[in-house]
Amino acid sequence: MTDATIRVGTAVTRIYGLPGLRASDIYANAPEPAPADWNGIRSTSANLTYLDETLPGSRWEDPQNRLMEARAMRIVEELRRNVQPGDYERDFPFKMPPMPFQLTTFAAARHMTNIALAPVAMGTGKTKMTLDIAADKFRRDEIDCVLVIAPNGVQRQWVESAIPAHLPDGCKRAAAVWKPTRKTPPAVRAASGPRALRILTFNVESFSSESGKAYKAALEFLASGRCMLVVDESSRIKTSRAARTKAILKLRDKAAVRAILSGTPLTRGLEDLYSQYNFLDPSIIGMSNYMAFRARYCVTVPAYRGAAFGAVKIVGYKHVEELIRKIAPVSFVIPKDVLGLPEKRYEVVPVPLTPEQESVYYMLEEQLIADLQARRITNPANAAVRLIRLQQVLSGRVYTESDNEDEPPIARTIRSNRINTLVEVLEQYDGQAVIWARFAQDIKDIKEALGDNAVTYDGSTTQANREIALTRFKSGDAAYFVGNPAAAGTGLDGLQCASLAVYYSNSFNSENRWQSEDRIHRIGQRESTLYVDLGAPDTVDALIRKNLRAKGDLARSITENPNLLMQGNDE
């Protein structure tokens, strides 16, 4: 087992090596660069299990991302070595004084037309830096508008909180959130009266096709050709075949400046980079299509049994150094180390199954294993449904299919220890806490148990109630924030008043996990943060946690290997 420490200015990042890797393979300041055909590692469950056993403090770290970050930091540092803020940058009328790394980023990026703030650790102020850059470009008459495409809910935060907090006071602005049912205010749609920076934000989910209302409205907004086009959380356009990715890429050439922002640009692996950097400029990577990119940089093997002919899965990477050097000139890599935040700690609290839960759970698990082994289930999507049913049993609900296939499954409640275990955890902790839960019924159960001392935030929460919930929690009027990571785990600021996060139930999405963790581990946090996972021993709970750390496709993994359900579920 090897490890290396990479120093960039005042930032220090520790990279944990995997068995078989030499320190020289991952040491960013190695005297000689790694060969161009170096093959990257894959974050397998076995690797991560080894890390957990050997270095408990490395839990939830992702070696693949960290390795990429280390190499990118080294190369970006080479490019930025001579970039030092001058009088112009130091005298710029920032709304909020920048931290040293923010000022350096501003000095380097303000003259660029393709900007990748990725990977920029969550909590380091990527929105602030973007608005500072936009204000400068507007001040120098390079742009007259900014179009932001962001996850649902985050597009409102740009207008309602980020712009008032960060855009310089001397920069006149007209900002609005685009809505399909409402016309964009005239002051935002087109320049009128005193010169003002026009800002329009969109929900990324609105770009379902090139014929949709959002696409047409964005195209109209970009008509001047003097717009800065920003994709916030750019991993949402990682899939080149997705309709929204295709629609957003069509907007690229209409903008004078393009920027991508992400703390986690690699949610699967290096293949995620293609569409994101293609959005900035196809010449950066220089591949005509994704297949060419994959052939050059990915190691593939035939896909899982039952997949379409010719389908492959990616098992590793090659020419990594070459790829990073291509994207480095437009990239800014900012690790969380620069913030000097307190440590992150992790704990798993066991939740014993009740006799009824145990009977139902193991019956359903045995049925699933038998169906997988007999190849009655070959589609990962069908396997995912069955995994979710197992997970719901652990929360105290059993779903059975209705006799009428057009009707939803029938739910019944069974006794569970999960709520009581949650309450016991919270009683042992003095302070506010964030509680994350996957299912709507879980959130309802938690709210019922905690009463008025808790606020909720999920996909069904109206915008007005979301604001009320956040205000109550930030002010200390509510001790507990109960949310769904898919709804509240991205772009939400203000939860760092808590230093405890409890995962009542996990989703299969690793990006949601990482994003939700950083809601409390960000600027403003003064205490070490504790993450508690509730989990029934020797069940799918443990398998989900392992999969999140490995960034794997859980449903596909068990489809290929049903034995995963029978082994290694007890951490």
BAZA-277067 format. One record per residue (C-alpha): x, y, z. Coordinates in steps of 0.25 Angstrom, whole numbers, padded with zeros to 4 digits, always signed. Each point is the difference from the previous one (the first is absolute). Layout:
BEGIN
XYZ
...
END
This chain:
BEGIN
+0000+0000+0000
+0006+0013-0004
-0004+0015+0002
+0005+0013-0005
-0002+0014+0004
-0001+0011-0011
+0003+0014+0003
-0005+0012-0008
+0003+0013+0006
-0007-0001+0013
-0009-0011-0004
+0003-0014+0005
-0007-0012-0006
+0002-0014+0005
-0002-0011-0010
-0002-0014+0004
+0006-0011-0009
-0005-0013-0003
+0007-0014+0002
+0010-0001-0011
+0002+0015-0003
+0013+0006+0003
+0001+0014+0006
+0007+0005-0013
-0013-0004-0007
-0008+0010+0007
+0010+0010+0006
-0004+0014-0007
+0014+0005+0002
+0007-0012-0006
+0012+0005-0008
-0004-0007-0012
-0014+0000-0006
-0007-0014-0001
+0000-0006-0013
-0011+0004-0010
-0006-0013-0001
-0001-0002+0015
-0012-0008+0004
-0009+0006+0010
-0006-0008+0012
-0015-0003+0002
-0006+0002+0014
-0006-0014+0002
-0007-0005+0012
+0012-0009+0004
+0010+0012-0001
-0009+0009+0009
-0002-0011+0010
+0015-0001+0001
+0001+0014+0002
-0011+0000+0011
+0008-0011+0007
+0014+0006-0001
-0003+0015+0001
-0014+0002+0007
+0002+0015-0002
-0001-0001-0015
-0015-0005+0000
-0008+0007-0011
+0013+0005-0007
+0000-0004-0015
+0014-0004-0005
-0004+0002-0014
-0004+0014+0002
+0011+0003+0010
+0010-0006-0010
-0006+0009-0011
+0001+0012+0009
+0014-0002+0004
+0005-0001-0015
-0009+0012-0004
+0005+0008+0012
+0015-0003-0005
-0003+0004-0014
-0009+0012+0003
+0011+0005+0010
+0010+0000-0012
-0009+0008-0008
-0004+0010+0011
+0014+0001+0006
+0002+0014-0005
-0014+0006+0002
+0000+0009+0011
-0011+0010+0003
+0004+0014-0003
-0005+0014+0004
-0013-0002-0009
-0004-0012+0006
+0003+0004+0015
-0007+0013-0003
-0012-0006-0006
-0013+0004+0007
-0004-0014+0005
-0013-0001+0008
+0007-0010+0009
+0015+0001+0002
+0006-0013-0007
+0008-0010+0007
+0014-0001-0006
-0003-0012-0009
-0013+0007-0005
+0008+0012-0003
+0011-0008-0008
-0011-0007-0007
-0007+0013-0004
+0014+0006-0005
+0002-0013-0009
-0015-0002-0005
-0004+0014-0003
+0006+0001-0013
-0004-0014-0004
-0012-0004-0009
-0001-0015+0004
+0001-0002+0015
-0002-0013+0008
-0001+0002+0015
+0001-0015+0001
+0003-0007+0009
-0002+0011+0009
-0003-0005+0014
-0014+0003+0005
+0000+0012+0010
+0012+0007-0007
-0009+0010-0006
-0001-0004-0015
-0013+0009-0001
+0007+0012+0006
+0012-0002-0010
-0009-0001-0012
-0008+0013+0004
+0013+0007+0002
+0005-0004-0014
-0013+0004-0006
+0000+0013+0006
+0014+0003-0005
-0003-0004-0014
-0013+0009+0000
+0009+0011+0006
+0009-0001-0012
-0011-0001-0010
+0003-0015-0004
-0014-0005+0004
-0014+0006+0002
-0007-0012+0006
+0002-0013+0008
-0009-0012-0002
+0001-0011+0011
-0005-0014-0002
+0000-0007+0014
-0007-0011+0008
-0015+0002+0004
+0000+0009+0012
+0014+0005-0002
-0004+0009-0012
-0009+0008+0010
+0012+0001+0010
+0008+0007-0010
-0010+0011-0001
-0005+0000+0014
+0012-0001+0008
+0013-0001-0008
-0001+0012-0009
-0004+0009+0011
+0011-0005+0009
+0012+0000-0010
-0002+0009-0012
+0007+0013+0002
-0009+0011+0004
+0005+0009-0011
-0005-0010-0010
-0014+0003-0004
-0008-0013-0003
-0014-0005-0004
-0001-0015+0004
-0012-0010-0001
-0003-0015+0001
-0006-0005-0013
-0013-0006+0001
-0008-0007-0011
-0013+0006+0005
+0005+0014+0001
+0006+0010-0009
+0014+0004+0003
+0000+0015+0005
+0004+0010-0012
+0012+0005+0008
+0006-0014+0000
-0004-0004-0014
+0006+0012-0007
+0009+0012+0003
-0009+0012+0004
+0003+0013+0007
+0013+0001+0008
+0010-0011-0004
-0001-0012+0009
+0005-0014+0001
-0012-0009-0004
+0000-0013+0007
-0010-0012-0003
+0000-0013+0007
-0006-0013-0004
-0003-0014+0006
+0009-0010-0008
-0012-0010+0000
-0007+0010-0009
+0009-0003-0012
-0007-0013-0004
+0001+0003-0015
+0004+0011-0010
-0014+0002-0003
-0004+0003+0015
-0003+0014+0006
+0012+0001+0008
+0009-0002-0012
-0007+0010-0008
+0000+0010+0011
+0015-0002+0002
+0003+0001-0014
-0007+0014+0000
+0007+0004+0012
+0014-0003-0007
-0004+0007-0013
+0010+0012+0003
+0012-0010-0001
+0006+0008+0013
-0005-0010+0010
+0007-0008+0011
-0006-0014+0000
+0002-0008+0013
-0004-0014+0004
+0000-0002+0015
+0002-0014+0005
+0005-0004-0014
+0000-0015+0002
-0015+0001-0003
+0005+0001-0015
+0010-0011+0001
-0008-0010-0009
+0002+0004-0014
-0013-0008-0005
-0009+0007+0009
-0010+0009-0006
+0003+0012+0010
+0015-0002-0003
-0003+0001-0015
-0009+0012+0002
+0010+0008+0009
+0012-0003-0009
-0008+0006-0012
+0000+0014+0008
+0015-0001+0002
+0004+0008-0013
-0010+0011+0003
+0008+0004+0012
+0012+0009+0001
+0005-0006+0013
-0003-0014+0006
+0002-0006+0014
-0002-0013+0007
-0001-0001+0015
+0001-0013+0008
+0005-0006+0012
-0001-0014-0005
+0002+0000-0015
+0003-0015+0001
-0012-0007+0005
+0004-0013-0008
+0014+0002-0005
+0008+0008-0011
-0011-0003-0010
-0008+0011+0007
+0009+0010-0005
-0003-0001-0015
-0013+0008-0001
+0004+0010+0011
+0012+0005-0007
-0007-0002-0014
-0010+0010+0005
+0012+0010+0002
+0007-0002-0013
+0001-0013-0008
+0015+0003-0003
+0004-0001+0014
-0001-0015+0000
+0000-0001-0015
-0008-0012-0002
-0011+0000-0010
-0010-0009+0008
-0001-0008+0013
+0004-0013-0006
+0013+0006-0005
+0002+0005+0014
-0003-0013+0007
+0009-0008-0010
+0012+0010+0004
-0002+0001+0015
-0008-0012+0005
+0003-0014+0002
-0012-0009-0003
-0005-0014+0000
-0013-0006-0004
-0012+0004+0008
-0009-0008+0009
-0007-0012-0005
-0013+0003-0007
+0005+0014-0005
-0001+0004-0014
+0010-0005-0010
+0013+0008+0000
-0004+0006+0013
+0013+0002+0009
+0003+0005+0014
+0011+0008+0005
+0010-0006+0009
+0012+0009+0000
+0007+0012-0007
+0012+0003-0009
+0007+0012-0005
-0004+0007+0013
+0011+0010+0000
-0003+0004-0014
-0014+0003+0003
+0002+0008+0012
+0011+0009-0008
-0011+0002-0010
-0010+0005+0010
+0009+0007+0009
+0002+0014-0007
-0015+0003+0002
-0002-0007+0014
+0001+0004+0014
+0002-0011+0011
-0003+0005+0014
+0000-0010+0011
-0007+0001+0013
+0013+0001+0007
+0002+0015-0003
-0012+0002+0010
+0006-0005+0012
-0013-0007+0004
-0001-0009+0012
+0001-0015-0002
-0011-0009-0005
-0003-0013+0008
-0009-0012-0003
-0008-0010+0008
-0010-0011-0003
-0010-0002+0011
-0007-0014-0001
-0015-0001-0001
-0004-0014+0004
-0011-0006-0008
-0013-0004+0007
-0005-0014-0001
-0010+0004-0010
+0010+0008-0008
+0010-0012+0000
-0010-0010-0005
-0005+0009-0012
+0013+0006-0003
+0008-0014-0002
-0012-0006-0007
+0000+0012-0011
+0016-0001+0000
-0001-0015-0003
-0010+0002-0011
+0009+0011-0006
+0012-0009+0000
-0007-0011-0006
-0006+0008-0011
+0014+0006-0003
+0006-0013+0000
-0011-0007-0009
+0002+0012-0010
-0015+0004+0002
+0006+0014+0003
+0010+0005-0010
-0004+0015-0001
+0008+0009+0011
-0013+0009+0000
-0008-0012+0005
+0010-0004+0010
+0000+0014+0005
-0015+0000+0003
+0003-0013+0008
+0011+0006+0008
-0009+0012+0004
-0010-0010+0005
+0010-0006+0009
+0005+0014+0005
-0015+0004+0003
-0002-0012+0009
+0012+0005+0008
-0008+0013+0002
-0012-0008+0004
-0009-0001-0012
-0003-0012-0009
-0005+0002-0014
-0008-0010-0008
-0004+0001-0014
-0015+0003-0003
-0008-0011-0008
-0003+0012-0009
+0013+0003-0007
-0005+0014-0003
-0001+0003+0015
+0012+0004+0009
+0006-0011+0010
-0007-0002+0013
+0007+0004+0012
-0001-0005+0015
+0008+0005+0012
+0008-0010+0008
+0007+0003+0013
+0014+0006-0001
+0011+0004+0009
+0005+0011-0009
-0008+0012+0005
+0004-0003+0015
+0015-0002-0004
-0001+0014-0007
-0006+0006+0012
+0011-0006+0009
+0011+0005-0009
-0006+0014+0001
-0001+0000+0015
+0014-0004+0002
+0004+0013-0009
+0000+0014+0006
-0003+0009-0012
-0008+0001-0013
+0000-0011-0010
-0003-0003-0015
-0007-0013-0003
+0000-0005-0014
-0010-0011-0005
-0003-0006-0013
-0015-0002+0000
-0011+0009+0002
-0007-0009+0010
+0014+0000+0008
-0001+0015+0001
-0014+0000+0005
+0003-0010+0010
+0012+0008+0005
-0008+0013+0001
-0011-0007+0008
+0010-0005+0010
+0007+0013+0001
-0012+0009+0000
+0001+0015-0002
+0015+0000+0004
+0002-0005-0014
-0001+0006-0014
-0001-0008-0013
+0005+0003-0014
-0003-0010-0012
-0005+0000-0014
-0014+0003+0005
+0003+0012+0008
-0004+0013-0006
+0010+0011-0003
-0006+0009+0011
+0000-0012+0010
+0015-0003-0004
+0004+0014+0004
-0008+0000+0013
+0007-0014+0004
+0014+0005-0003
-0003+0013+0007
-0005-0007+0013
+0012-0009+0000
+0011+0010-0003
-0006+0009+0011
+0000-0012+0010
-0016+0000+0001
+0001-0014-0005
+0010-0010+0006
-0002-0010-0012
+0001+0001-0015
-0006-0012-0007
+0002-0001-0015
+0001-0008-0012
+0015+0001-0006
-0006+0000-0014
-0008+0013+0003
+0009+0007+0011
+0013-0006-0001
+0005+0009-0012
+0002+0015+0001
-0006+0002+0013
+0008+0009+0010
-0003+0003+0014
+0000-0014+0006
+0014+0001+0006
-0006+0005+0013
-0001-0015+0002
+0012-0009+0002
-0007-0013+0000
-0007-0007-0012
-0008-0013+0001
-0003-0009-0012
-0013-0006+0004
+0000-0007-0014
+0009+0001-0012
-0002+0001-0015
+0008-0007-0010
+0006+0013-0005
+0014+0003+0004
-0001+0015-0004
-0012+0002+0008
+0008-0006+0012
+0012+0009-0002
-0008+0013-0003
-0008-0002+0013
+0012-0003+0009
+0005+0014-0004
-0012+0007+0004
+0006+0000+0014
+0015+0000-0004
+0002+0013-0006
+0004+0014+0003
-0006+0004+0013
+0002-0013+0007
+0008+0001+0012
-0001-0014+0006
+0003-0014-0005
-0011-0006-0007
-0006-0014+0003
-0007-0008-0010
-0009-0011+0006
-0006-0011-0009
-0011-0009+0006
+0001-0014-0005
-0005-0014+0002
+0011-0009+0001
+0002-0010-0011
-0010+0006-0009
+0000+0009-0013
+0003+0012+0009
+0014-0004+0001
+0001-0004-0015
-0006+0014-0004
+0011+0007+0009
+0011-0008-0007
-0006+0003-0014
+0000+0015+0003
+0014+0000+0004
+0004-0008-0013
-0009+0009-0009
-0005-0013-0006
-0014-0004-0006
-0006-0008+0011
-0011-0006-0008
+0009-0004-0012
+0010-0006+0010
-0010-0009+0006
-0006-0004-0013
+0014-0004-0004
+0004-0007+0013
-0012-0004+0009
+0010-0005+0010
+0002+0015+0005
-0013-0001+0007
+0005-0012+0008
+0014+0005+0004
+0007+0012+0006
-0013+0007+0005
+0005+0001+0014
+0010+0011+0001
END
